[in-house]
Amino acid sequence: MQTETVGSFSLDDNVWQGVSLTDSAAKQINTLMAQDPEVKGLQLSVKQSGCAGFGYVLDLTKQPASDDLVFEHDGALLFVPLKAMPFIDGTEVDFVREGLNQIFKFNNPKAQHACGCGESFGL
C-alpha cells in the first residue's frame, strides 16, 4: 500500500487531534443548517492563497465527500477533507463579532504566521 503525502506530510502516519468548534461557532453553523434542510453542515478546507501561503475555505455542504472527517458540537457538523488535516489539525473554529462584522475565526496551532489582513496563514 502506498502512503499518500500532501507537501511533506504523510496522511497515513498521523494521529489527528481533530478540529473543535466553540459554542458560538456551533450555534452559527446550526443557524446556517436550519435555513436549508438539504444542508448537512459546513465544510472547512484549505487552499493555496493570499500573501502568507494558505487560506481557509468555508462552504455549506449538502453532500459531504466520502473521505471527509466529521466533527460535531451541539448538533453542528463540520466536515474536513482528509487532505486538509496536516494544515489545520488542532484548530479551534470560533464565531465572533468584531464591531459590525460577524466572522468565523481560526485558532490554528500549526500557523506560524498570518498575513496582515488575517485572510491567510503560513506553516
TORMARTOR-517200 format. One line per field, with one value per atom (N, C-alpha, C, O, CB): atom name; z, x, y; residue number from 1; residue in three letters. Coordinates in Angstrom, 3 decimals, decimal comma. Glycine has a CB too. Example, Ala and Ser with C-alpha at 12.3 -4.5 7.8 and 13.67 -1.06 7.14 Angstrom:
! residues 2
site <- N	CA	C	O	CB	N	CA	C	O	CB
z <- 7,800	7,800	7,800	8,465	9,046	7,080	7,140	7,870	8,039	5,725
x <- 13,190	12,300	13,200	14,236	11,308	12,850	13,670	12,900	13,409	14,084
y <- -5,690	-4,500	-3,300	-3,319	-4,473	-2,250	-1,060	0,030	1,138	-0,598
pos <- 1	1	1	1	1	2	2	2	2	2
code <- ALA	ALA	ALA	ALA	ALA	SER	SER	SER	SER	SER
END
This chain:
! residues 123
site <- N	CA	C	O	CB	N	CA	C	O	CB	N	CA	C	O	CB	N	CA	C	O	CB	N	CA	C	O	CB	N	CA	C	O	CB	N	CA	C	O	CB	N	CA	C	O	CB	N	CA	C	O	CB	N	CA	C	O	CB	N	CA	C	O	CB	N	CA	C	O	CB	N	CA	C	O	CB	N	CA	C	O	CB	N	CA	C	O	CB	N	CA	C	O	CB	N	CA	C	O	CB	N	CA	C	O	CB	N	CA	C	O	CB	N	CA	C	O	CB	N	CA	C	O	CB	N	CA	C	O	CB	N	CA	C	O	CB	N	CA	C	O	CB	N	CA	C	O	CB	N	CA	C	O	CB	N	CA	C	O	CB	N	CA	C	O	CB	N	CA	C	O	CB	N	CA	C	O	CB	N	CA	C	O	CB	N	CA	C	O	CB	N	CA	C	O	CB	N	CA	C	O	CB	N	CA	C	O	CB	N	CA	C	O	CB	N	CA	C	O	CB	N	CA	C	O	CB	N	CA	C	O	CB	N	CA	C	O	CB	N	CA	C	O	CB	N	CA	C	O	CB	N	CA	C	O	CB	N	CA	C	O	CB	N	CA	C	O	CB	N	CA	C	O	CB	N	CA	C	O	CB	N	CA	C	O	CB	N	CA	C	O	CB	N	CA	C	O	CB	N	CA	C	O	CB	N	CA	C	O	CB	N	CA	C	O	CB	N	CA	C	O	CB	N	CA	C	O	CB	N	CA	C	O	CB	N	CA	C	O	CB	N	CA	C	O	CB	N	CA	C	O	CB	N	CA	C	O	CB	N	CA	C	O	CB	N	CA	C	O	CB	N	CA	C	O	CB	N	CA	C	O	CB	N	CA	C	O	CB	N	CA	C	O	CB	N	CA	C	O	CB	N	CA	C	O	CB	N	CA	C	O	CB	N	CA	C	O	CB	N	CA	C	O	CB	N	CA	C	O	CB	N	CA	C	O	CB	N	CA	C	O	CB	N	CA	C	O	CB	N	CA	C	O	CB	N	CA	C	O	CB	N	CA	C	O	CB	N	CA	C	O	CB	N	CA	C	O	CB	N	CA	C	O	CB	N	CA	C	O	CB	N	CA	C	O	CB	N	CA	C	O	CB	N	CA	C	O	CB	N	CA	C	O	CB	N	CA	C	O	CB	N	CA	C	O	CB	N	CA	C	O	CB	N	CA	C	O	CB	N	CA	C	O	CB	N	CA	C	O	CB	N	CA	C	O	CB	N	CA	C	O	CB	N	CA	C	O	CB	N	CA	C	O	CB	N	CA	C	O	CB	N	CA	C	O	CB	N	CA	C	O	CB	N	CA	C	O	CB	N	CA	C	O	CB	N	CA	C	O	CB	N	CA	C	O	CB	N	CA	C	O	CB	N	CA	C	O	CB	N	CA	C	O	CB	N	CA	C	O	CB	N	CA	C	O	CB	N	CA	C	O	CB	N	CA	C	O	CB	N	CA	C	O	CB	N	CA	C	O	CB	N	CA	C	O	CB	N	CA	C	O	CB	N	CA	C	O	CB	N	CA	C	O	CB	N	CA	C	O	CB	N	CA	C	O	CB	N	CA	C	O	CB	N	CA	C	O	CB	N	CA	C	O	CB	N	CA	C	O	CB	N	CA	C	O	CB
z <- 0,000	0,000	0,000	0,797	1,222	-0,879	-0,995	-0,041	0,081	-2,455	0,624	1,534	0,743	-0,067	2,595	0,977	0,303	1,085	2,314	0,168	0,361	1,020	0,486	-0,673	0,830	1,351	0,995	1,436	2,632	1,664	0,486	0,846	1,461	0,844	1,821	2,659	3,338	4,393	5,207	3,979	4,387	5,391	4,818	3,686	5,903	5,573	5,190	5,843	7,055	5,596	5,060	5,612	6,417	7,303	4,493	6,124	6,808	8,155	9,010	5,938	8,360	9,567	10,702	11,758	9,231	10,522	11,529	12,388	11,913	10,863	13,638	14,545	14,746	15,289	15,934	14,310	14,295	15,659	16,342	13,260	16,046	17,241	16,955	17,837	17,718	15,725	15,315	15,212	15,405	16,272	14,906	14,807	15,758	15,782	13,314	16,538	17,512	17,185	16,521	18,929	17,662	17,493	18,852	19,812	16,770	18,942	20,157	20,154	19,137	20,250	21,291	21,369	20,362	19,717	22,796	20,231	19,313	17,858	17,087	19,487	17,477	16,109	15,852	14,786	15,862	16,813	16,657	16,485	15,657	17,865	17,273	17,165	15,771	15,190	18,243	15,229	13,898	12,816	11,887	13,615	12,929	11,950	12,009	10,968	12,204	13,209	13,339	12,718	12,111	14,812	12,861	12,245	10,723	10,058	12,682	10,181	8,729	8,229	7,172	8,346	8,994	8,614	8,629	7,801	9,556	9,557	9,686	8,525	8,266	10,996	7,827	6,721	5,464	4,587	6,392	5,366	4,199	4,676	5,082	3,086	4,637	5,155	4,407	4,927	5,104	3,206	2,456	2,913	2,619	0,974	3,621	4,083	5,241	6,235	4,511	5,097	6,117	7,142	8,241	5,457	6,789	7,689	6,927	5,803	8,417	7,551	6,982	6,677	7,476	7,948	5,527	5,193	5,336	4,824	3,759	6,037	6,212	5,442	5,703	7,724	4,489	3,739	3,630	4,147	2,334	2,958	2,825	1,361	0,655	3,706	0,908	-0,455	-0,419	0,480	-1,441	-1,404	-1,511	-1,909	-2,908	-2,542	-1,076	-1,275	-0,440	0,531	-0,933	-0,816	-0,001	0,077	-0,515	1,362	0,812	0,910	1,885	1,863	1,323	2,746	3,718	3,275	3,879	5,055	2,239	1,712	1,601	0,562	2,534	2,651	2,653	3,181	4,030	3,494	2,668	3,137	3,531	2,991	2,068	4,481	4,899	3,930	3,444	6,363	3,655	2,798	3,559	3,975	1,437	3,737	4,382	3,373	2,700	5,607	3,271	2,360	3,036	3,768	1,040	2,786	3,187	2,317	1,125	3,059	2,889	2,087	2,217	3,307	2,511	1,070	1,023	0,901	1,258	-0,144	0,391	0,203	0,575	-0,263	-1,256	1,822	2,209	1,381	0,933	3,707	1,187	0,467	1,356	2,582	0,024	0,735	1,497	2,379	3,373	0,551	2,029	2,844	3,807	4,432	1,942	3,932	4,905	6,326	6,606	4,659	7,209	8,627	9,161	8,693	9,393	10,129	10,644	12,104	12,917	10,489	12,425	13,794	14,178	13,415	13,946	15,375	15,797	17,158	18,040	15,840	17,305	18,600	18,676	17,832	18,776	19,663	19,865	18,610	18,331	20,337	17,855	16,650	15,390	14,293	16,865	15,524	14,364	13,781	14,514	14,748	12,466	11,802	10,989	10,207	10,905	11,188	10,434	9,709	10,335	11,362	8,381	7,549	7,108	6,663	6,321	7,235	6,862	5,952	6,351	8,130	4,731	3,863	4,518	5,126	2,478	4,386	4,973	4,546	5,350	4,572	3,297	2,791	3,471	3,405	1,295	4,119	4,809	6,221	6,807	4,872	6,766	8,169	8,502	9,577	8,529	7,653	8,025	8,238	8,926	6,953	7,664	7,741	8,873	9,372	6,435	9,280	10,265	11,480	12,302	9,608	11,615	12,764	14,062	14,198	12,686	14,999	16,278	16,289	17,319	16,650	15,163	15,049	15,804	15,785	13,579	16,463	17,086	16,200	15,877	18,557	15,807	14,986	15,917	16,711	13,874	15,814	16,646	15,731	14,564	17,647	16,251	15,532	16,434	17,546	15,150	15,957	16,815	16,131	14,909	17,194	16,966	16,495	16,651	17,715	17,288	15,595	15,634	15,088	13,874	14,814	15,976	15,540	14,921	15,551	14,540	13,690	12,984	12,253	11,733	12,005	12,203	11,463	12,359	13,553	10,810	11,749	12,389	11,486	10,300	12,638	12,045	11,201	11,952	13,182	10,720	11,174	11,732	11,893	11,001	10,826	13,044	13,336	13,567	14,027	14,589	13,242	13,336	14,244	13,952	11,940	15,338	16,232	15,855	16,365	17,767	14,950	14,364	14,971	14,712	12,824	15,775	16,391	15,390	15,713	17,425	14,188	13,168	12,410	11,792	12,191	12,453	11,727	12,427	13,592	11,638	11,709	12,273	12,033	12,753	11,688	11,018	10,753	9,927	9,271	10,022	9,976	9,212	8,499	8,903	10,138	7,439	6,730	7,546	8,467	5,289	7,214	7,948	7,920	8,883	7,408	6,836	6,738	7,417	7,578	5,285	7,821	8,512	7,600	8,079	9,504	6,298	5,347	5,023	4,496	4,073	5,319	5,000	6,114	6,962	3,656	6,084	7,103	6,470	5,368	8,224	7,165	6,693	7,740	8,937	6,309	7,282	8,194	8,355	9,087	7,690
x <- 0,843	0,000	0,885	1,817	-0,957	0,593	1,385	0,843	-0,367	1,377	1,757	1,392	1,146	1,980	2,487	-0,002	-0,311	0,321	0,263	-1,851	0,926	1,538	0,948	0,544	3,056	0,905	0,493	1,631	1,903	-0,888	2,311	3,505	4,496	4,837	3,176	4,967	5,891	5,184	5,839	7,022	3,840	3,072	2,562	2,078	1,904	2,662	2,078	0,713	0,589	2,997	-0,307	-1,657	-1,808	-2,660	-2,695	-0,994	-1,117	-0,408	-0,758	-0,578	0,571	1,397	0,903	1,533	2,795	-0,181	-0,618	-1,762	-2,644	-1,036	-1,724	-2,849	-3,410	-2,734	-2,420	-4,634	-5,205	-5,745	-6,396	-6,307	-5,466	-6,071	-7,516	-8,373	-5,262	-7,765	-9,097	-9,239	-8,286	-10,113	-10,443	-10,816	-11,989	-12,909	-11,186	-11,959	-13,031	-13,813	-13,314	-12,457	-15,035	-15,930	-16,232	-16,468	-17,241	-16,228	-16,702	-18,231	-18,850	-16,178	-18,822	-20,282	-20,831	-21,850	-20,732	-20,157	-20,599	-20,547	-21,464	-19,732	-19,487	-19,374	-20,448	-21,064	-17,968	-20,671	-21,705	-23,085	-23,880	-21,706	-23,359	-24,657	-24,835	-25,916	-24,777	-23,787	-23,872	-24,039	-24,825	-22,625	-23,312	-23,456	-24,871	-25,475	-22,412	-25,404	-26,782	-27,777	-28,759	-27,130	-27,540	-28,396	-28,348	-29,382	-27,961	-27,151	-26,998	-27,655	-28,285	-25,508	-27,504	-28,108	-29,633	-30,294	-27,635	-30,192	-31,650	-32,278	-33,473	-32,007	-31,489	-32,018	-32,284	-33,030	-31,052	-31,684	-31,871	-31,801	-30,732	-30,795	-32,910	-32,922	-31,990	-31,660	-34,315	-31,563	-30,635	-29,192	-28,358	-30,730	-28,882	-27,514	-27,211	-27,937	-27,317	-26,133	-25,725	-24,771	-24,624	-25,070	-24,117	-23,163	-22,261	-22,559	-22,334	-21,165	-20,189	-18,920	-18,491	-19,899	-18,321	-17,048	-15,930	-16,018	-17,073	-14,880	-13,686	-12,563	-12,210	-13,311	-11,998	-10,855	-9,814	-9,999	-11,284	-8,733	-7,608	-7,220	-7,258	-6,405	-6,845	-6,321	-5,106	-4,964	-7,412	-4,238	-3,111	-3,673	-4,378	-2,039	-3,332	-3,961	-3,272	-2,584	-5,445	-3,455	-3,024	-1,524	-0,756	-3,560	-1,133	0,285	1,052	2,283	0,431	0,344	1,034	1,111	1,842	0,339	0,376	0,516	-0,748	-0,990	1,444	-1,574	-2,777	-3,954	-3,796	-2,569	-5,132	-6,344	-7,372	-7,400	-6,909	-8,219	-9,315	-10,475	-10,727	-9,756	-11,175	-12,347	-13,499	-13,412	-12,086	-14,574	-15,781	-16,915	-17,182	-16,161	-17,576	-18,710	-19,797	-19,516	-18,278	-21,045	-22,143	-22,078	-21,788	-23,526	-22,341	-22,281	-23,582	-24,118	-21,085	-24,057	-25,247	-24,864	-25,644	-26,148	-23,649	-23,187	-21,711	-20,849	-23,416	-21,406	-20,001	-19,301	-19,932	-19,886	-18,004	-17,210	-17,000	-17,043	-15,845	-16,775	-16,622	-15,377	-15,328	-16,570	-14,364	-13,148	-13,106	-12,076	-11,927	-14,211	-14,269	-14,288	-14,959	-15,516	-13,548	-13,662	-14,792	-14,974	-12,304	-15,550	-16,709	-16,464	-16,128	-18,008	-16,639	-16,513	-17,846	-18,416	-15,330	-18,346	-19,672	-19,603	-18,847	-20,640	-20,409	-20,547	-21,969	-22,379	-19,487	-22,714	-24,108	-24,962	-25,792	-24,132	-24,763	-25,551	-25,008	-25,465	-26,916	-24,037	-23,429	-22,379	-21,560	-22,799	-22,403	-21,459	-20,453	-20,816	-22,196	-19,180	-18,091	-17,380	-16,893	-17,107	-17,321	-16,673	-15,317	-15,205	-17,554	-14,281	-12,929	-12,334	-12,240	-12,034	-11,930	-11,275	-9,989	-9,242	-10,966	-9,753	-8,563	-7,293	-6,375	-8,474	-7,233	-6,034	-5,778	-4,664	-6,158	-6,794	-6,610	-6,055	-5,542	-7,936	-6,153	-5,782	-4,329	-4,094	-6,026	-3,348	-1,979	-1,821	-0,897	-1,009	-2,698	-2,606	-3,441	-3,124	-3,033	-4,509	-5,430	-5,690	-6,544	-6,729	-4,984	-5,193	-4,953	-3,954	-4,262	-5,862	-5,760	-6,418	-6,419	-4,334	-6,978	-7,581	-8,907	-9,713	-7,795	-9,106	-10,391	-11,085	-10,513	-10,212	-12,319	-13,119	-14,056	-14,778	-13,918	-14,040	-14,875	-15,692	-15,346	-14,008	-16,754	-17,560	-17,659	-18,180	-18,992	-17,157	-17,060	-17,651	-17,792	-15,601	-17,987	-18,410	-17,226	-16,609	-19,667	-16,910	-15,858	-16,454	-16,534	-14,587	-16,866	-17,565	-18,890	-19,706	-16,713	-19,105	-20,346	-20,265	-21,272	-20,693	-19,079	-18,865	-19,003	-18,705	-17,492	-19,460	-19,501	-18,739	-19,047	-20,981	-17,738	-16,900	-16,474	-16,436	-15,657	-16,158	-15,523	-14,039	-13,416	-15,750	-13,478	-12,051	-11,443	-12,116	-11,828	-10,167	-9,477	-8,260	-7,338	-9,063	-8,266	-7,117	-6,344	-6,615	-7,554	-5,375	-4,643	-3,246	-2,419	-4,563	-2,969	-1,649	-0,525	0,648	-1,666	-0,871	0,141	0,551	1,615	-0,376	-0,286	0,009	1,153	1,043	-1,255	2,236	3,397	3,341	3,969	4,674	2,587	2,401	1,130	0,650	3,634	0,603	-0,599	-0,343	0,508	-1,867	-1,091	-0,947	-1,628	-2,392	-1,558	-1,358	-1,906	-3,415	-4,029	-1,349	-4,022	-5,479	-6,161	-7,382	-5,898	-5,390	-5,957	-6,622	-7,271	-6,939	-6,465	-7,125	-6,296	-6,840	-7,429	-5,009	-4,196	-3,184	-2,928	-3,482	-2,615	-1,651	-0,533	-0,681	-2,339	0,565	1,696	2,133	1,951	2,854	2,718	3,191	4,690	5,278	2,792
y <- -1,184	0,000	1,244	1,351	0,000	2,159	3,378	4,448	4,635	3,896	5,137	6,205	7,479	7,884	6,422	8,113	9,374	10,515	10,546	9,580	11,452	12,598	13,887	13,974	12,589	14,883	16,238	17,125	17,231	16,658	17,774	18,532	17,575	16,566	19,702	17,862	16,955	16,113	15,462	17,742	16,122	15,394	14,088	14,056	16,243	13,020	11,742	11,625	11,802	10,552	11,332	11,203	9,920	9,847	11,238	8,903	7,623	7,589	6,776	6,536	8,449	8,390	9,273	9,312	8,773	9,969	10,929	10,405	9,690	12,211	10,772	10,583	11,989	12,863	9,880	12,196	13,538	13,938	13,147	13,625	15,180	15,769	16,163	16,122	16,998	16,540	16,941	18,444	19,199	16,403	18,850	20,260	20,449	19,632	20,684	21,517	21,739	23,003	23,911	21,829	23,039	24,186	24,777	24,044	23,780	26,087	26,743	26,697	26,387	28,223	27,006	27,067	28,076	27,825	27,437	29,212	30,263	29,789	30,070	31,519	29,074	28,559	27,505	27,495	27,963	26,628	25,601	26,229	25,787	24,654	27,260	27,948	28,550	28,452	29,058	29,172	29,773	28,707	28,888	30,616	27,607	26,526	25,958	25,699	25,407	25,762	25,274	26,245	25,817	25,045	27,544	28,562	28,434	28,488	29,984	28,267	28,121	26,831	26,817	28,134	25,757	24,478	24,561	23,935	23,364	25,323	25,433	26,199	26,056	26,115	27,007	27,813	26,985	27,420	28,935	25,802	24,938	23,496	23,039	25,223	22,769	21,403	20,449	19,383	20,866	20,811	19,952	20,115	19,259	20,254	21,190	21,434	20,493	20,455	22,923	19,739	18,765	19,366	18,831	17,563	20,483	21,112	22,057	22,461	20,062	22,398	23,319	22,540	21,707	24,511	22,807	22,173	23,190	24,307	21,587	22,790	23,615	22,958	21,808	23,787	23,689	23,189	24,294	25,395	22,691	23,987	24,900	24,963	23,955	24,456	26,155	26,281	27,199	28,029	26,832	27,038	27,957	29,302	29,439	27,455	30,320	31,618	32,669	32,356	31,561	33,900	35,027	35,197	34,438	34,883	36,200	36,544	35,659	35,647	37,980	34,914	34,061	32,604	31,819	34,143	32,230	30,878	30,062	29,448	30,154	30,034	29,212	30,015	30,893	27,942	29,701	30,349	29,311	28,205	31,281	29,680	28,812	28,992	30,094	29,123	27,903	27,938	27,296	26,141	27,209	28,051	27,545	27,516	28,511	28,408	26,381	26,229	25,421	24,472	25,557	25,801	24,941	23,702	23,798	25,664	22,550	21,332	20,546	20,347	20,462	20,116	19,272	17,804	16,921	19,681	17,544	16,178	16,087	16,352	15,714	15,714	15,588	14,509	13,551	15,264	14,674	13,683	12,455	12,552	14,284	11,320	10,077	10,079	9,355	8,896	10,885	10,910	12,101	12,350	10,942	12,835	13,929	13,368	12,375	14,816	14,013	13,721	14,592	15,716	13,982	14,095	14,816	15,168	14,308	13,976	16,458	16,937	17,562	18,342	17,961	17,215	17,647	18,323	17,915	16,458	19,366	20,043	20,573	21,370	21,207	20,148	20,586	20,457	21,323	22,023	19,383	19,145	19,784	19,465	19,623	20,685	21,332	20,397	19,841	22,709	20,224	19,336	20,132	21,011	18,343	19,806	20,406	19,277	18,336	21,211	19,375	18,372	18,905	20,047	18,004	18,066	18,474	17,402	16,241	18,698	17,774	16,797	16,287	17,053	17,419	15,011	14,398	15,133	15,297	12,922	15,575	16,255	17,605	18,125	16,462	18,176	19,463	19,284	20,237	20,220	18,087	17,875	18,229	18,782	16,447	17,948	18,335	19,843	20,277	17,875	20,625	22,077	22,674	23,754	22,676	21,977	22,559	21,681	22,016	22,863	20,577	19,702	20,473	21,179	18,469	20,334	21,032	22,397	23,071	21,181	22,819	24,145	24,224	23,293	24,501	25,354	25,667	26,690	27,731	26,208	26,392	27,297	28,052	27,448	26,520	29,377	30,238	31,148	31,332	31,077	31,706	32,692	33,906	33,819	32,131	35,040	36,224	37,448	37,512	36,490	38,406	39,731	40,662	40,723	40,267	41,382	42,398	43,679	43,870	41,961	44,544	45,750	45,363	44,691	46,560	45,785	45,451	44,126	43,645	46,540	43,525	42,284	41,058	41,094	42,295	39,985	38,679	37,724	37,608	38,190	37,033	36,176	34,912	34,878	36,947	33,882	32,705	33,020	33,595	31,443	32,637	32,824	31,447	30,525	33,762	31,325	30,051	30,188	30,950	29,552	29,450	29,398	28,132	27,046	29,396	28,298	27,182	27,110	27,985	27,322	26,084	25,981	25,707	25,893	24,897	25,271	24,998	26,259	26,292	23,958	27,294	28,533	29,261	29,641	29,447	29,445	30,132	31,629	32,405	29,568	32,033	33,449	33,638	32,713	34,044	34,849	35,187	36,506	37,298	35,280	36,719	37,991	39,092	38,805	37,905	40,315	41,448	41,526	41,987	42,703	41,086	41,155	39,974	39,981	41,218	38,952	37,809	36,785	35,855	38,281	36,951	36,057	34,817	33,847	36,803	34,818	33,660	33,401	34,255	33,859	32,185	31,789	30,973	30,445	30,985	30,878	30,091	29,104	29,326	30,989	27,999	26,957	27,043	26,247	25,568
pos <- 1	1	1	1	1	2	2	2	2	2	3	3	3	3	3	4	4	4	4	4	5	5	5	5	5	6	6	6	6	6	7	7	7	7	7	8	8	8	8	8	9	9	9	9	9	10	10	10	10	10	11	11	11	11	11	12	12	12	12	12	13	13	13	13	13	14	14	14	14	14	15	15	15	15	15	16	16	16	16	16	17	17	17	17	17	18	18	18	18	18	19	19	19	19	19	20	20	20	20	20	21	21	21	21	21	22	22	22	22	22	23	23	23	23	23	24	24	24	24	24	25	25	25	25	25	26	26	26	26	26	27	27	27	27	27	28	28	28	28	28	29	29	29	29	29	30	30	30	30	30	31	31	31	31	31	32	32	32	32	32	33	33	33	33	33	34	34	34	34	34	35	35	35	35	35	36	36	36	36	36	37	37	37	37	37	38	38	38	38	38	39	39	39	39	39	40	40	40	40	40	41	41	41	41	41	42	42	42	42	42	43	43	43	43	43	44	44	44	44	44	45	45	45	45	45	46	46	46	46	46	47	47	47	47	47	48	48	48	48	48	49	49	49	49	49	50	50	50	50	50	51	51	51	51	51	52	52	52	52	52	53	53	53	53	53	54	54	54	54	54	55	55	55	55	55	56	56	56	56	56	57	57	57	57	57	58	58	58	58	58	59	59	59	59	59	60	60	60	60	60	61	61	61	61	61	62	62	62	62	62	63	63	63	63	63	64	64	64	64	64	65	65	65	65	65	66	66	66	66	66	67	67	67	67	67	68	68	68	68	68	69	69	69	69	69	70	70	70	70	70	71	71	71	71	71	72	72	72	72	72	73	73	73	73	73	74	74	74	74	74	75	75	75	75	75	76	76	76	76	76	77	77	77	77	77	78	78	78	78	78	79	79	79	79	79	80	80	80	80	80	81	81	81	81	81	82	82	82	82	82	83	83	83	83	83	84	84	84	84	84	85	85	85	85	85	86	86	86	86	86	87	87	87	87	87	88	88	88	88	88	89	89	89	89	89	90	90	90	90	90	91	91	91	91	91	92	92	92	92	92	93	93	93	93	93	94	94	94	94	94	95	95	95	95	95	96	96	96	96	96	97	97	97	97	97	98	98	98	98	98	99	99	99	99	99	100	100	100	100	100	101	101	101	101	101	102	102	102	102	102	103	103	103	103	103	104	104	104	104	104	105	105	105	105	105	106	106	106	106	106	107	107	107	107	107	108	108	108	108	108	109	109	109	109	109	110	110	110	110	110	111	111	111	111	111	112	112	112	112	112	113	113	113	113	113	114	114	114	114	114	115	115	115	115	115	116	116	116	116	116	117	117	117	117	117	118	118	118	118	118	119	119	119	119	119	120	120	120	120	120	121	121	121	121	121	122	122	122	122	122	123	123	123	123	123
code <- MET	MET	MET	MET	MET	GLN	GLN	GLN	GLN	GLN	THR	THR	THR	THR	THR	GLU	GLU	GLU	GLU	GLU	THR	THR	THR	THR	THR	VAL	VAL	VAL	VAL	VAL	GLY	GLY	GLY	GLY	GLY	SER	SER	SER	SER	SER	PHE	PHE	PHE	PHE	PHE	SER	SER	SER	SER	SER	LEU	LEU	LEU	LEU	LEU	ASP	ASP	ASP	ASP	ASP	ASP	ASP	ASP	ASP	ASP	ASN	ASN	ASN	ASN	ASN	VAL	VAL	VAL	VAL	VAL	TRP	TRP	TRP	TRP	TRP	GLN	GLN	GLN	GLN	GLN	GLY	GLY	GLY	GLY	GLY	VAL	VAL	VAL	VAL	VAL	SER	SER	SER	SER	SER	LEU	LEU	LEU	LEU	LEU	THR	THR	THR	THR	THR	ASP	ASP	ASP	ASP	ASP	SER	SER	SER	SER	SER	ALA	ALA	ALA	ALA	ALA	ALA	ALA	ALA	ALA	ALA	LYS	LYS	LYS	LYS	LYS	GLN	GLN	GLN	GLN	GLN	ILE	ILE	ILE	ILE	ILE	ASN	ASN	ASN	ASN	ASN	THR	THR	THR	THR	THR	LEU	LEU	LEU	LEU	LEU	MET	MET	MET	MET	MET	ALA	ALA	ALA	ALA	ALA	GLN	GLN	GLN	GLN	GLN	ASP	ASP	ASP	ASP	ASP	PRO	PRO	PRO	PRO	PRO	GLU	GLU	GLU	GLU	GLU	VAL	VAL	VAL	VAL	VAL	LYS	LYS	LYS	LYS	LYS	GLY	GLY	GLY	GLY	GLY	LEU	LEU	LEU	LEU	LEU	GLN	GLN	GLN	GLN	GLN	LEU	LEU	LEU	LEU	LEU	SER	SER	SER	SER	SER	VAL	VAL	VAL	VAL	VAL	LYS	LYS	LYS	LYS	LYS	GLN	GLN	GLN	GLN	GLN	SER	SER	SER	SER	SER	GLY	GLY	GLY	GLY	GLY	CYS	CYS	CYS	CYS	CYS	ALA	ALA	ALA	ALA	ALA	GLY	GLY	GLY	GLY	GLY	PHE	PHE	PHE	PHE	PHE	GLY	GLY	GLY	GLY	GLY	TYR	TYR	TYR	TYR	TYR	VAL	VAL	VAL	VAL	VAL	LEU	LEU	LEU	LEU	LEU	ASP	ASP	ASP	ASP	ASP	LEU	LEU	LEU	LEU	LEU	THR	THR	THR	THR	THR	LYS	LYS	LYS	LYS	LYS	GLN	GLN	GLN	GLN	GLN	PRO	PRO	PRO	PRO	PRO	ALA	ALA	ALA	ALA	ALA	SER	SER	SER	SER	SER	ASP	ASP	ASP	ASP	ASP	ASP	ASP	ASP	ASP	ASP	LEU	LEU	LEU	LEU	LEU	VAL	VAL	VAL	VAL	VAL	PHE	PHE	PHE	PHE	PHE	GLU	GLU	GLU	GLU	GLU	HIS	HIS	HIS	HIS	HIS	ASP	ASP	ASP	ASP	ASP	GLY	GLY	GLY	GLY	GLY	ALA	ALA	ALA	ALA	ALA	LEU	LEU	LEU	LEU	LEU	LEU	LEU	LEU	LEU	LEU	PHE	PHE	PHE	PHE	PHE	VAL	VAL	VAL	VAL	VAL	PRO	PRO	PRO	PRO	PRO	LEU	LEU	LEU	LEU	LEU	LYS	LYS	LYS	LYS	LYS	ALA	ALA	ALA	ALA	ALA	MET	MET	MET	MET	MET	PRO	PRO	PRO	PRO	PRO	PHE	PHE	PHE	PHE	PHE	ILE	ILE	ILE	ILE	ILE	ASP	ASP	ASP	ASP	ASP	GLY	GLY	GLY	GLY	GLY	THR	THR	THR	THR	THR	GLU	GLU	GLU	GLU	GLU	VAL	VAL	VAL	VAL	VAL	ASP	ASP	ASP	ASP	ASP	PHE	PHE	PHE	PHE	PHE	VAL	VAL	VAL	VAL	VAL	ARG	ARG	ARG	ARG	ARG	GLU	GLU	GLU	GLU	GLU	GLY	GLY	GLY	GLY	GLY	LEU	LEU	LEU	LEU	LEU	ASN	ASN	ASN	ASN	ASN	GLN	GLN	GLN	GLN	GLN	ILE	ILE	ILE	ILE	ILE	PHE	PHE	PHE	PHE	PHE	LYS	LYS	LYS	LYS	LYS	PHE	PHE	PHE	PHE	PHE	ASN	ASN	ASN	ASN	ASN	ASN	ASN	ASN	ASN	ASN	PRO	PRO	PRO	PRO	PRO	LYS	LYS	LYS	LYS	LYS	ALA	ALA	ALA	ALA	ALA	GLN	GLN	GLN	GLN	GLN	HIS	HIS	HIS	HIS	HIS	ALA	ALA	ALA	ALA	ALA	CYS	CYS	CYS	CYS	CYS	GLY	GLY	GLY	GLY	GLY	CYS	CYS	CYS	CYS	CYS	GLY	GLY	GLY	GLY	GLY	GLU	GLU	GLU	GLU	GLU	SER	SER	SER	SER	SER	PHE	PHE	PHE	PHE	PHE	GLY	GLY	GLY	GLY	GLY	LEU	LEU	LEU	LEU	LEU
END
